[in-house]
Amino acid sequence: MGRLLIFIGLLIVAAGLLMTLGFPIGRLPGDISFRRGNFSFYFPLTTSILASIILTLLMMLFGRR
């Protein structure tokens, strides 16, 4: 559990550095965005799929066997 928390923390730091350097995280092509009048809807479909793939790979790599 300790190693998992360390890696999650490192991922958060890496995401923060990427955002600071100007690399957009979120609002990727394939994300659904809809605006009409006072209503706006945003569903990060591609971002969710990408995050799921990365987390699955990390769990497979660092998970218990």
Secondary structure, DSSP 8 states (H G I E B T S, - for coil): -HHHHHHHHHHHHHHHHHHHTT---S--TT-EEEEETTEEEEE-HHHHHHHHHHHHHHHHHHS--
